[in-house]
């Protein structure tokens, strides 16, 4: 059986920096209020004249391919995670494929929100283990700023999210004990409406899915029950990290780096305290980018690599929790 190793990482974030002080001019909020509740100082918003989910992803992918010593033509398959595709359909996987000039190879889109990248990583890992593909691009990307209401009504959600893209190159290897050791995927649909966008949904209006009046309302915007999300997240994050470690006969003492989905700095700090990890054992960049949903973990991984925090033989755990509710983890030996 083949094993999946991460040979390249890349990311791209838009040039436009939106600080908390910028949001103070648009809604009743303060820099102190946002930092206290989320840890976020600034985030990136896309440029509608130059940025798309597909081309941001292509830039991240080219960076990952260069790091892996590969060219676009070496890619066999694409697994693309986003909840904000450029079009309602088709998904952005084929659009990025077009950007990279990869006509003919398969592109699979996943909509698992904050857990999307780990779900995508798990899917790619299965393809490689079976020998179906040898080199796979795994991408997470979002443009969320265009979904946000930058006013008092949307304040609790709009201060959290940002835009960006991250990518990883997975390649087949015969080397045991390195690469993706295991992935663990979970969901609980009982809580789907605690973090969701209701409309336009296919089952809501049998005659007309998109009502012009509906477009003026709050149902097309993100709804989040922040207390419920936080309550469940701290439990599931803890469980799924331990699940990954125990599945591989490891303990928290063996872990070199935890890369959690960047949902809220308070959640990351809670995990650090629960696991008694040092600051340098948990990677956080939410302060600079906010919550970039499916792009969060690959952006963090790419930055951690550039900062020299993914050393050879490092044991790294990825963990995520988000809409669905879904949660997931992956244990990787670099």
Buried (B, 14 or more C-beta within 10 A) or exposed (E): EBBBBBBBBBBBBBEBBBEBEBBBEBBEBEBEBBBEBBBBBBBBBBEEEEBBBBBBBBBBBBBBBEBBEBEBEBBBBBBBBBBBBBEEEEBBBBBBBBBBEBEEBBBBBBBBBBBBBBBBBBBBBEBBBEEBBBBBBBBBBBBBBEBBBBEEEBBBBBBBBBBBBBBBBBBBBEEEEBBBBBBBBBBEEEBEEBBBBBBBEEEEEEEEEEBEEBEEEBBBBBBBBBEBBBEBBBEBBBBBBBBBBEBBEBEBEEBBBBBBBBBBBBBBBBBBEEBEBEEEBBBBBBBBBBBBBBBBBBBBBBBBBBEEBBEEEBBBBBBBBBBBBBBBBBBBBB
